[in-house]
Amino acid sequence: MKIKKALYLATVLFGLITSAPAHADHVGISIGIAPPALREEEISPAPGPEDHWAWHHGHWRWIDGSYVWVPGHWVERPRAGAVWVEPRWERHEDNWVFVEGRWK
């Protein structure tokens, strides 16, 4: 379990460091309340070969005036070698801005 959490955190940090400029991915949601901490999730076995599937970790969304947890799930890769960059919340001054996940 600890290894899965460490791999998840490493993936998220790698995505933050290597993603395109955030302004290109913003959804336009700006909230004055920080999102809750990410939840630890149990990753189920892939439904097929992992080079064809990617795990999308759970994340918080702002829906109807509050944060709602979207659970993680497996998604078929759109093409060979595609890498999923996780969605995330970024702090900009006194607000939190949501940055959509995307395939690279």
OpenMM code with the backbone's topology and positions (N, CA, C; nanometers):
from openmm import Vec3, app, unit

residues = "MET LYS ILE LYS LYS ALA LEU TYR LEU ALA THR VAL LEU PHE GLY LEU ILE THR SER ALA PRO ALA HIS ALA ASP HIS VAL GLY ILE SER ILE GLY ILE ALA PRO PRO ALA LEU ARG GLU GLU GLU ILE SER PRO ALA PRO GLY PRO GLU ASP HIS TRP ALA TRP HIS HIS GLY HIS TRP ARG TRP ILE ASP GLY SER TYR VAL TRP VAL PRO GLY HIS TRP VAL GLU ARG PRO ARG ALA GLY ALA VAL TRP VAL GLU PRO ARG TRP GLU ARG HIS GLU ASP ASN TRP VAL PHE VAL GLU GLY ARG TRP LYS".split()
positions = [
    Vec3(0.0831, -0.1193, 0.0000),
    Vec3(0.0000, 0.0000, 0.0000),
    Vec3(0.0874, 0.1255, 0.0000),
    Vec3(0.1936, 0.1279, 0.0810),
    Vec3(0.2797, 0.2457, 0.0880),
    Vec3(0.3513, 0.2688, -0.0446),
    Vec3(0.3853, 0.1595, -0.1136),
    Vec3(0.4525, 0.1729, -0.2427),
    Vec3(0.3573, 0.2371, -0.3431),
    Vec3(0.2307, 0.1959, -0.3425),
    Vec3(0.1336, 0.2539, -0.4348),
    Vec3(0.1174, 0.4026, -0.4086),
    Vec3(0.1116, 0.4414, -0.2812),
    Vec3(0.0963, 0.5833, -0.2473),
    Vec3(0.2195, 0.6612, -0.2925),
    Vec3(0.3389, 0.6048, -0.2700),
    Vec3(0.4623, 0.6720, -0.3106),
    Vec3(0.4676, 0.6875, -0.4630),
    Vec3(0.4276, 0.5824, -0.5364),
    Vec3(0.4250, 0.5912, -0.6825),
    Vec3(0.3246, 0.6959, -0.7295),
    Vec3(0.2093, 0.7015, -0.6642),
    Vec3(0.1073, 0.8012, -0.6988),
    Vec3(0.1621, 0.9417, -0.6768),
    Vec3(0.2227, 0.9672, -0.5613),
    Vec3(0.2761, 1.1001, -0.5325),
    Vec3(0.3871, 1.1370, -0.6310),
    Vec3(0.4711, 1.0395, -0.6648),
    Vec3(0.5775, 1.0646, -0.7617),
    Vec3(0.5187, 1.0998, -0.8980),
    Vec3(0.4117, 1.0290, -0.9377),
    Vec3(0.3458, 1.0571, -1.0655),
    Vec3(0.2873, 1.1968, -1.0669),
    Vec3(0.2200, 1.2349, -0.9584),
    Vec3(0.1601, 1.3678, -0.9500),
    Vec3(0.2680, 1.4749, -0.9564),
    Vec3(0.3752, 1.4579, -0.8790),
    Vec3(0.4835, 1.5565, -0.8794),
    Vec3(0.5504, 1.5651, -1.0159),
    Vec3(0.5711, 1.4502, -1.0798),
    Vec3(0.6300, 1.4501, -1.2128),
    Vec3(0.5406, 1.5266, -1.3096),
    Vec3(0.4109, 1.5053, -1.3003),
    Vec3(0.3164, 1.5773, -1.3856),
    Vec3(0.3205, 1.7265, -1.3622),
    Vec3(0.3346, 1.7677, -1.2355),
    Vec3(0.3414, 1.9103, -1.2037),
    Vec3(0.4670, 1.9733, -1.2612),
    Vec3(0.5765, 1.8999, -1.2565),
    Vec3(0.7045, 1.9532, -1.3014),
    Vec3(0.7136, 1.9570, -1.4531),
    Vec3(0.6586, 1.8545, -1.5213),
    Vec3(0.6791, 1.8415, -1.6651),
    Vec3(0.5618, 1.8861, -1.7502),
    Vec3(0.4532, 1.9284, -1.6900),
    Vec3(0.3364, 1.9650, -1.7705),
    Vec3(0.3586, 2.0971, -1.8430),
    Vec3(0.2759, 2.1193, -1.9429),
    Vec3(0.2801, 2.2455, -2.0171),
    Vec3(0.2413, 2.3590, -1.9235),
    Vec3(0.2648, 2.4824, -1.9623),
    Vec3(0.2258, 2.5943, -1.8776),
    Vec3(0.0803, 2.5811, -1.8349),
    Vec3(0.0557, 2.6048, -1.7076),
    Vec3(-0.0765, 2.5820, -1.6508),
    Vec3(-0.1842, 2.6649, -1.7189),
    Vec3(-0.1512, 2.7852, -1.7646),
    Vec3(-0.2544, 2.8706, -1.8233),
    Vec3(-0.3206, 2.8048, -1.9436),
    Vec3(-0.2521, 2.7117, -2.0105),
    Vec3(-0.3091, 2.6454, -2.1266),
    Vec3(-0.4132, 2.5411, -2.0869),
    Vec3(-0.4111, 2.4952, -1.9614),
    Vec3(-0.4974, 2.3864, -1.9192),
    Vec3(-0.6083, 2.4294, -1.8238),
    Vec3(-0.6090, 2.5538, -1.7801),
    Vec3(-0.7076, 2.5965, -1.6815),
    Vec3(-0.8488, 2.5812, -1.7344),
    Vec3(-0.9366, 2.5409, -1.6455),
    Vec3(-1.0766, 2.5246, -1.6810),
    Vec3(-1.1512, 2.6543, -1.6591),
    Vec3(-1.0976, 2.7430, -1.5784),
    Vec3(-1.1647, 2.8673, -1.5481),
    Vec3(-1.2325, 2.8651, -1.4129),
    Vec3(-1.2097, 2.7605, -1.3360),
    Vec3(-1.2659, 2.7513, -1.2022),
    Vec3(-1.1630, 2.8065, -1.1053),
    Vec3(-1.2000, 2.9096, -1.0331),
    Vec3(-1.1123, 2.9704, -0.9341),
    Vec3(-1.1883, 2.9762, -0.8023),
    Vec3(-1.1341, 2.9088, -0.7002),
    Vec3(-1.2022, 2.8926, -0.5721),
    Vec3(-1.1150, 2.9523, -0.4619),
    Vec3(-1.1753, 3.0172, -0.3659),
    Vec3(-1.1007, 3.0740, -0.2538),
    Vec3(-1.0786, 2.9763, -0.1401),
    Vec3(-1.1216, 2.8521, -0.1561),
    Vec3(-1.1089, 2.7491, -0.0521),
    Vec3(-1.0174, 2.6390, -0.1037),
    Vec3(-0.9145, 2.6057, -0.0277),
    Vec3(-0.8214, 2.5004, -0.0686),
    Vec3(-0.8931, 2.3660, -0.0779),
    Vec3(-0.8535, 2.2825, -0.1743),
    Vec3(-0.9140, 2.1497, -0.1819),
    Vec3(-0.8677, 2.0632, -0.0645),
    Vec3(-0.9486, 1.9637, -0.0265),
    Vec3(-0.9055, 1.8705, 0.0779),
    Vec3(-0.7837, 1.7905, 0.0294),
    Vec3(-0.7200, 1.7228, 0.1220),
    Vec3(-0.6065, 1.6362, 0.0865),
    Vec3(-0.6556, 1.5243, -0.0052),
    Vec3(-0.5685, 1.4798, -0.0955),
    Vec3(-0.6045, 1.3677, -0.1817),
    Vec3(-0.6300, 1.2441, -0.0977),
    Vec3(-0.7223, 1.1629, -0.1398),
    Vec3(-0.7532, 1.0382, -0.0694),
    Vec3(-0.6607, 0.9279, -0.1173),
    Vec3(-0.6299, 0.8376, -0.0278),
    Vec3(-0.5510, 0.7206, -0.0650),
    Vec3(-0.6471, 0.6196, -0.1261),
    Vec3(-0.6111, 0.5671, -0.2407),
    Vec3(-0.6976, 0.4730, -0.3101),
    Vec3(-0.6266, 0.3403, -0.3325),
    Vec3(-0.7038, 0.2345, -0.3324),
    Vec3(-0.6534, 0.1026, -0.3685),
    Vec3(-0.6667, 0.0920, -0.5199),
    Vec3(-0.5565, 0.0643, -0.5874),
    Vec3(-0.5596, 0.0528, -0.7333),
    Vec3(-0.5930, -0.0910, -0.7695),
    Vec3(-0.7033, -0.1076, -0.8395),
    Vec3(-0.7456, -0.2408, -0.8818),
    Vec3(-0.6563, -0.2889, -0.9956),
    Vec3(-0.6569, -0.4194, -1.0215),
    Vec3(-0.5775, -0.4691, -1.1350),
    Vec3(-0.6289, -0.4085, -1.2662),
    Vec3(-0.5384, -0.3853, -1.3585),
    Vec3(-0.5759, -0.3313, -1.4895),
    Vec3(-0.6675, -0.4303, -1.5611),
    Vec3(-0.7639, -0.3804, -1.6389),
    Vec3(-0.8554, -0.4701, -1.7101),
    Vec3(-0.7906, -0.5400, -1.8296),
    Vec3(-0.6676, -0.5028, -1.8597),
    Vec3(-0.5937, -0.5631, -1.9705),
    Vec3(-0.4467, -0.5284, -1.9551),
    Vec3(-0.3662, -0.5489, -2.0570),
    Vec3(-0.2234, -0.5165, -2.0470),
    Vec3(-0.2037, -0.3688, -2.0109),
    Vec3(-0.1145, -0.3428, -1.9155),
    Vec3(-0.0965, -0.2048, -1.8676),
    Vec3(-0.0381, -0.1106, -1.9728),
    Vec3(0.0212, -0.1646, -2.0799),
    Vec3(0.0666, -0.0737, -2.1854),
    Vec3(-0.0513, -0.0243, -2.2701),
    Vec3(-0.1712, -0.0818, -2.2475),
    Vec3(-0.2925, -0.0370, -2.3170),
    Vec3(-0.3859, 0.0413, -2.2246),
    Vec3(-0.3583, 0.0395, -2.0949),
    Vec3(-0.4465, 0.1018, -1.9954),
    Vec3(-0.3668, 0.1934, -1.9040),
    Vec3(-0.4306, 0.3004, -1.8565),
    Vec3(-0.3672, 0.3942, -1.7625),
    Vec3(-0.4617, 0.4162, -1.6450),
    Vec3(-0.4063, 0.4202, -1.5258),
    Vec3(-0.4857, 0.4479, -1.4063),
    Vec3(-0.4997, 0.5992, -1.3910),
    Vec3(-0.6235, 0.6467, -1.3841),
    Vec3(-0.6517, 0.7876, -1.3560),
    Vec3(-0.6833, 0.7969, -1.2078),
    Vec3(-0.5928, 0.8552, -1.1305),
    Vec3(-0.6111, 0.8675, -0.9862),
    Vec3(-0.7318, 0.9555, -0.9557),
    Vec3(-0.7911, 0.9314, -0.8410),
    Vec3(-0.9028, 1.0137, -0.7977),
    Vec3(-0.8569, 1.1566, -0.7717),
    Vec3(-0.9529, 1.2485, -0.7776),
    Vec3(-0.9202, 1.3903, -0.7551),
    Vec3(-1.0461, 1.4627, -0.7087),
    Vec3(-1.0268, 1.5823, -0.6599),
    Vec3(-1.1384, 1.6660, -0.6158),
    Vec3(-1.1863, 1.7547, -0.7288),
    Vec3(-1.3180, 1.7652, -0.7448),
    Vec3(-1.3829, 1.8573, -0.8386),
    Vec3(-1.4693, 1.9536, -0.7588),
    Vec3(-1.4878, 2.0721, -0.8102),
    Vec3(-1.5768, 2.1707, -0.7488),
    Vec3(-1.7118, 2.1584, -0.8189),
    Vec3(-1.8127, 2.1092, -0.7470),
    Vec3(-1.9450, 2.0871, -0.8047),
    Vec3(-2.0501, 2.1445, -0.7111),
    Vec3(-2.1347, 2.2315, -0.7636),
    Vec3(-2.2460, 2.2894, -0.6869),
    Vec3(-2.2020, 2.3484, -0.5525),
    Vec3(-2.0902, 2.4196, -0.5531),
    Vec3(-2.0481, 2.4912, -0.4338),
    Vec3(-1.9696, 2.4130, -0.3304),
    Vec3(-1.9227, 2.2917, -0.3659),
    Vec3(-1.8394, 2.2167, -0.2713),
    Vec3(-1.7494, 2.1188, -0.3470),
    Vec3(-1.6464, 2.0734, -0.2777),
    Vec3(-1.5564, 1.9750, -0.3366),
    Vec3(-1.6214, 1.8371, -0.3317),
    Vec3(-1.6120, 1.7649, -0.4436),
    Vec3(-1.6672, 1.6298, -0.4552),
    Vec3(-1.5547, 1.5395, -0.5055),
    Vec3(-1.5373, 1.4240, -0.4401),
    Vec3(-1.4318, 1.3308, -0.4785),
    Vec3(-1.4740, 1.2512, -0.6019),
    Vec3(-1.3865, 1.2484, -0.7013),
    Vec3(-1.4057, 1.1672, -0.8213),
    Vec3(-1.3100, 1.0496, -0.8074),
    Vec3(-1.3611, 0.9272, -0.7910),
    Vec3(-1.2729, 0.8118, -0.7679),
    Vec3(-1.1858, 0.7780, -0.8882),
    Vec3(-1.0727, 0.7164, -0.8607),
    Vec3(-0.9823, 0.6730, -0.9659),
    Vec3(-1.0414, 0.5585, -1.0461),
    Vec3(-0.9910, 0.5415, -1.1680),
    Vec3(-1.0412, 0.4354, -1.2551),
    Vec3(-0.9418, 0.4122, -1.3696),
    Vec3(-0.9540, 0.2971, -1.4330),
    Vec3(-0.8708, 0.2639, -1.5473),
    Vec3(-0.9312, 0.3207, -1.6749),
    Vec3(-0.8456, 0.3715, -1.7647),
    Vec3(-0.8888, 0.4254, -1.8932),
    Vec3(-0.7967, 0.3695, -2.0013),
    Vec3(-0.8564, 0.3301, -2.1115),
    Vec3(-0.7761, 0.2791, -2.2220),
    Vec3(-0.6967, 0.3939, -2.2846),
    Vec3(-0.5684, 0.3687, -2.3086),
    Vec3(-0.4826, 0.4722, -2.3683),
    Vec3(-0.5308, 0.5052, -2.5096),
    Vec3(-0.5281, 0.6333, -2.5493),
    Vec3(-0.5742, 0.6698, -2.6835),
    Vec3(-0.4767, 0.6269, -2.7928),
    Vec3(-0.3506, 0.6036, -2.7549),
    Vec3(-0.2489, 0.5601, -2.8508),
    Vec3(-0.1333, 0.4980, -2.7721),
    Vec3(-0.0518, 0.4193, -2.8385),
    Vec3(0.0631, 0.3558, -2.7744),
    Vec3(0.1560, 0.4619, -2.7173),
    Vec3(0.2008, 0.4418, -2.5960),
    Vec3(0.2957, 0.5328, -2.5328),
    Vec3(0.2358, 0.6586, -2.4738),
    Vec3(0.1041, 0.6770, -2.4848),
    Vec3(0.0408, 0.7966, -2.4292),
    Vec3(0.0553, 0.7960, -2.2770),
    Vec3(0.0841, 0.9133, -2.2210),
    Vec3(0.1031, 0.9284, -2.0765),
    Vec3(-0.0040, 1.0226, -2.0234),
    Vec3(-0.0679, 0.9841, -1.9132),
    Vec3(-0.1723, 1.0650, -1.8513),
    Vec3(-0.1112, 1.1614, -1.7512),
    Vec3(-0.1368, 1.2897, -1.7671),
    Vec3(-0.0955, 1.3916, -1.6710),
    Vec3(-0.2177, 1.4187, -1.5841),
    Vec3(-0.2058, 1.3907, -1.4551),
    Vec3(-0.3182, 1.3999, -1.3623),
    Vec3(-0.3745, 1.5416, -1.3512),
    Vec3(-0.5058, 1.5540, -1.3312),
    Vec3(-0.5622, 1.6859, -1.3019),
    Vec3(-0.5126, 1.7320, -1.1653),
    Vec3(-0.5152, 1.8620, -1.1419),
    Vec3(-0.4635, 1.9130, -1.0143),
    Vec3(-0.5200, 2.0513, -0.9852),
    Vec3(-0.5070, 2.0906, -0.8611),
    Vec3(-0.5418, 2.2253, -0.8168),
    Vec3(-0.4128, 2.3014, -0.7942),
    Vec3(-0.4041, 2.4235, -0.8473),
    Vec3(-0.2862, 2.5075, -0.8274),
    Vec3(-0.3265, 2.6335, -0.7524),
    Vec3(-0.2400, 2.6742, -0.6619),
    Vec3(-0.2662, 2.7970, -0.5873),
    Vec3(-0.2151, 2.9160, -0.6665),
    Vec3(-0.3004, 3.0163, -0.6828),
    Vec3(-0.2656, 3.1414, -0.7492),
    Vec3(-0.3114, 3.2540, -0.6572),
    Vec3(-0.2144, 3.3105, -0.5856),
    Vec3(-0.2411, 3.4131, -0.4845),
    Vec3(-0.3380, 3.3578, -0.3804),
    Vec3(-0.4576, 3.4137, -0.3685),
    Vec3(-0.5519, 3.3680, -0.2662),
    Vec3(-0.6541, 3.2682, -0.3186),
    Vec3(-0.6382, 3.2217, -0.4413),
    Vec3(-0.7348, 3.1302, -0.5011),
    Vec3(-0.6706, 2.9996, -0.5427),
    Vec3(-0.7554, 2.9000, -0.5641),
    Vec3(-0.7146, 2.7698, -0.6161),
    Vec3(-0.7790, 2.7534, -0.7528),
    Vec3(-0.6976, 2.7165, -0.8520),
    Vec3(-0.7440, 2.7031, -0.9899),
    Vec3(-0.7274, 2.5572, -1.0321),
    Vec3(-0.8335, 2.5017, -1.0938),
    Vec3(-0.8300, 2.3626, -1.1384),
    Vec3(-0.7649, 2.3530, -1.2752),
    Vec3(-0.6716, 2.2586, -1.2898),
    Vec3(-0.6044, 2.2303, -1.4160),
    Vec3(-0.6454, 2.0897, -1.4588),
    Vec3(-0.7116, 2.0786, -1.5725),
    Vec3(-0.7608, 1.9506, -1.6228),
    Vec3(-0.6465, 1.8533, -1.6468),
    Vec3(-0.6749, 1.7255, -1.6335),
    Vec3(-0.5805, 1.6213, -1.6734),
    Vec3(-0.5800, 1.6131, -1.8252),
    Vec3(-0.4723, 1.5569, -1.8793),
    Vec3(-0.4631, 1.5464, -2.0244),
    Vec3(-0.3665, 1.4356, -2.0637),
    Vec3(-0.3800, 1.3903, -2.1862),
    Vec3(-0.2880, 1.2912, -2.2426),
    Vec3(-0.1710, 1.3629, -2.3094),
    Vec3(-0.0512, 1.3069, -2.2905),
    Vec3(0.0681, 1.3589, -2.3603),
    Vec3(0.1186, 1.2495, -2.4506),
] * unit.nanometer
topology = app.Topology()
chain = topology.addChain("A")
for resn in residues:
    res = topology.addResidue(resn, chain)
    for name in ("N", "CA", "C"):
        topology.addAtom(name, app.Element.getBySymbol(name[0]), res)
